[in-house]
Amino acid sequence: MKALKRAVLALGIGGLVAAALRLRGSGGVPPQGGGWRELSGPDLR
């Protein structure tokens, strides 16, 4: 019975950690700069 309680507690704590990480990582703004640029002339060498 003690092992079952520990397993349930561990699953609960794991679920709370996963939920916190999921909420913390939501939203945000993608980077606005950088990316690809077209090369021309001396940049092609």
C-alpha positions as CSV (number, residue, x, y, z in Angstrom):
1,M,0.0,0.0,0.0
2,K,2.9,2.4,0.8
3,A,4.3,1.8,-2.7
4,L,1.0,2.6,-4.3
5,K,0.7,5.9,-2.4
6,R,4.3,6.8,-3.4
7,A,3.5,6.1,-7.1
8,V,0.3,8.2,-7.0
9,L,2.2,11.1,-5.3
10,A,5.0,10.9,-7.9
11,L,2.5,11.0,-10.7
12,G,0.8,13.9,-9.2
13,I,4.0,15.9,-8.7
14,G,5.0,15.0,-12.3
15,G,1.7,16.2,-13.6
16,L,2.0,19.5,-11.7
17,V,5.5,20.1,-13.1
18,A,4.4,19.3,-16.6
19,A,1.4,21.7,-16.3
20,A,3.6,24.5,-14.9
21,L,6.1,24.1,-17.8
22,R,3.3,24.0,-20.3
23,L,1.7,27.2,-19.0
24,R,5.0,29.0,-18.7
25,G,6.1,28.1,-22.2
26,S,2.8,29.3,-23.9
27,G,2.6,32.5,-25.9
28,G,5.6,34.5,-26.8
29,V,6.6,36.3,-29.9
30,P,8.5,34.7,-32.7
31,P,11.7,36.4,-33.8
32,Q,11.1,39.4,-36.1
33,G,14.6,39.7,-37.6
34,G,17.1,37.5,-39.3
35,G,16.1,34.8,-41.8
36,W,17.2,34.3,-45.4
37,R,18.4,37.1,-47.7
38,E,19.0,37.0,-51.4
39,L,22.7,37.1,-52.4
40,S,23.9,39.2,-55.3
41,G,27.2,40.1,-56.9
42,P,30.3,39.7,-54.6
43,D,28.2,37.9,-51.9
44,L,28.0,34.9,-54.2
45,R,31.7,34.1,-53.9
